[in-house]
Amino acid sequence: MKTLLLDAALGTQLALNGETVPDWKKSIWSAHTLIIKPEAIMKIHLDNLEAGANVITTSNYYATPIILAKDSKSHDYKELAKRALDLTHKAISVSGVKALIAGSFPPINVSFRPDLTGTKDELEDFYGSLGEIYKNNVDIILCESMSSIFEGTNASNMAKKFSDRVWLSWTNRGHQPNQLPSTESLSHAVDFSVEANVECTLINCSHADMASSSIKDLKKAEKFGIFANSSTFKKVDLSIASKDVDAIHHINSEKISPAEYAKIALSWVKDGAYVIGGCCGTTVEHTKEIRLLLDKEL
């Protein structure tokens, strides 16, 4: 089974390239660049493809109706989703690389906050409108950073109405590799993925070593994948309020280099991963290092 390599983090690379990336908890974050300078995102798609990625993700992760309402100007999330989709198609055409497009089904509100997820009707309306845009225009729908079974259920159920290939990625961000931010077990979340018959069950946005610890649960799915952060867990202080899994994650972390991350990613492949890639803190350089190891070792 050929391993698929997802692109690296968008926000991290934008900042590295000198673009303005406002605080993700209080603003529209990477959607800011999608609105004012889409060519900067196009460059990152091209760089990831050149580095060896064979799956690129649409850049509308933070272009949701709830998050966009934080901006002083009015924005249409559907139009931004179309723009993000166009950028992926153009990047593949310009690069000449044979790659797949993953249409993002992101959290509708701030990431890692299951208490802010919204109602079933809100989620169905949001994901349904994205699905209509993606239908016959993407290869995969990627439900990413799902922080509760409720969120993952609604996203993946709607995704399956528009694509035969659905990837469902849970997040165990925090300090417990066997638990979602909702405090539900990862094992139960994977059980749902199996019942839902999605193509691939993944973990994203956790420390790389914590993602490795999740493989036992992920292996219950026929195909699994990981796109983690460029960090490992280092216990410093776990006393912060348990609901702020992002604060726990950052306080108790240690950054790792692209080469170090690539070695961990290679271990996921050797353990059976179908998809690997990078989330927060990863860059085009991570994609390049992973591709070098994949080509050398496998």
N, C-alpha and C positions, 0 to 999 in steps of 0.2 A: 504494500500500500504506500503510494507516494505521499510524503509529508508536504502539507501546504504551509507556506510561510506568509503570515499576515504582516502588514506594514506596522511601523512603530507609532508611538504616540504623536498626535498632531500638536497639542498645546506646547509640549516640551520643545519640539523642533521649531515651532514658530518663534518661541522666545529665544532659542539658540540662534536663529537666523536674524534676530534683531527686530522682530515685529512686536507690536504692543499687544500684550496678552493680559487683560485685567483679571483681578481676583475671581476665581471660579465660584466661590460661595456667594458673592455679592453682585455679580454682573452677568453679562451674556458671554463672557470668556471667549472661547475660540470662534464663536459665532460672529464676534466683532470683525475678525479678519474675513470671514466668509462674506460679510456685508460690504466692507469697504475696500478689500484688496484680495479678491479671489485668486489672482495670479500667484500670490504667495503660497496658497494651498496647492495650486497646480504644480508649482516647483517641488513641493514636498512629495506629491504623488510620483512625479517623474524621478526624483532622487531615490525613493524607496524601490521603484521598479528597477532602476539601474543597479541598486544594491543587491537585488535578488529576490524581492518580494514577488509572490505570484497571486496574492489576494490584496486588493486595496479597498479600503472602507470609505463610504461617503462621509463627508465632513460636517454633517448637520447634527452632531451629537448634542450640542447645546442650543440648537435652533428649535426649541419647543415653544408652544404658545404661552406656557406659564413663565418660562425663563425669559423669553423675549419681552414680556410685559415689564420687566425691570428696566428696560432701556427708555431713554427719554423720547425716542422716536418710535413710530409704529412700524412693525415688520410682519410680513406674512410668512409663517413657518413653511407653508406649502411651496411658496416660490423659492425659498432658500433651500428646501430639500431638492427641488428641481435643479437649482444651480449647482448644488453639491454633486448631484448625479451627473450632470453635464461635465463637470470637471474630471470625474473618474473616466468617463468615456473618452474625453479629449486626451487625457494623459496616456491611456492605453494606445490610442490611435497614433499619437505623436511618437511614443517610445518604440512602437513596433513589438512590444513584449506581449507574449500570450499570457494574460492574467485574468483572474476572476474579479468581479465586483461584488462586494458585500454591502447591501443597503442597511444602514444603521436604524435599529429600533432602540432608541436610548430611553433612559428613565424620563418621564414627563416633567419631573421637577428636579431639584438638587440631588446629585448622586449620593448614594449611601444613606438616604433618609427615607426608610420605608413608611415613616409616619406622615410623609408629605406626598405619598404616591398619587392620591386622588381616588376618585370613584371608578367603578367598573365602566360606567357610561363614558366618563371622560377618557379613560384609557382606550376603549373601543373606538371612540370617535377619532382620537389622535392616531392610533396605530392603523386604523382603517384608511384614513386619508393618506398616510405614508405608503401603505400597501398599494393603493391605487396608482401612486406615482411610480413605485418600484415594479409593478406587474409587467413582466416581459422585458424589463429594462435592467434588471440585476440578475446575477447568478445565484445569489444567496441572500437571505434576510438574516441579519445578525442581531439578535436580541441581546444587548450587552449591559453589563453592570446591574443585573437584576438582583435586588437586595432583599426580596421577599418572594415566597412562593406565589402569593397573590399577584404580584407584579409580573413575574415570569410566566405565570399561567395565562394572564390576559394578553401579554405581548406575543407569546408563541402561538396561542390559539388563533389570534388574528393573523399572524404571519403566515400560517399554514393555508389561509384562504387565498393567498396571493402568490405563494411559491412552494414548489415541491422540495426545495432545499432550505431548511431552517436550522440555524445554529442558535442554541440557547446557552448564554454565558451568565453564570451566577458570579457574584462577588462575595468573597469571605474577608473583605477588608477589615482590619482590626488586629487582633492578636490570637484569634482562635481559628485554626485552619478548618475545623469541622463545623463552623457556624456562620450563617448569614448575618448581616446587620440586623435583621428582624429577630434574631436569636433562634430562628428555626435551624434545624440541622441541615448541613450540606447533603447528608445521606438521603434525607427525605426529599430534598430538592432534586437530586439526581434520580430518585425513584419517579418523581413526576416527569422528568425529561424522558425516561424510558417509556412510561405509560403514554406520553404524548407523541412518541415515535418521531422525535426530531432527528435530523441527520447526525448532529454532533452536539455533545454536551461539554461546556467549557467552564473554566474559571478565569476571571480577569481582575486586575487592579488589586492584587495582594502582593505581599513580599514574595520574591522568587522562591525562597526556601519553604515558605508556608504553602505555596502552590504545589511544591513537590510533595508536601505532607498530605495534600488533598487527593493525590492520585489513587489511593486505595478506594475512595468513594467514587471517583470519576470512572474508574474501570468497570463499574456496574453497567455503564453505557457501552453500546457497541463501538462507538467512536468518541474519543474525547480530545480536548485541546486545552491549551493554556496560553494566555498572553498576560504576563505578570508585570510588576513594576521593577525598575532597576535598583532593587534594594533587598536587604535581608533583615530578618527580625533581630533586634538587639534590645534586650530588656533594660529600660531606664526607669519608667514610671507608669504603672498600670492603674493608678488611683483616680484618674480623670473619670468623669461620669461615663458609664458604660455605653450610653446611647451615642456618644460622639466617637464613632469608630474611626473616623478620619484623623482626629487628634491622637488617638491611641496609636494609629498606624505611623504617623509622622514622628511622634516623640520617641517611639521605640523602633527606630530604623537605622540602618547603616547603608549608605549608597555603595553600589558595586559598579565596576567598569563594564563597558560593552563586552570585552573579552570574557570577563567573569560571568556575566549574564549568559553569554552564548554557551559556555560550558554547562551551565545548569539547564539551559534549553535543550541542549543535545541529550542530556540525561532523560528529559521528558520523552524525547523521540525514542530512545532506546527502551523506555518503559512502555512504549506503545502509542504515544500521542500522534494523532492524525493531523492536528493543526497546532502550530506554535507561532508566536509573534511577541509584540511588546506593548505594554500599556504605559502608565505614567513614569516619566524619567527615562524612557527609552528614546532612541534617536535613529536616524538613518545609519549611523555607525553601528548600532546594535544589529540592525537588519543585515548589514554587510558582514559582520563577524559571525552571525548565525549561518548565513549562506556559505561562508568559507568553511565552517566546520561541517555543515551538512554535506557539502560536495566532497570534502576530504575523508570524512569518516563513514559515510553511508553509500 
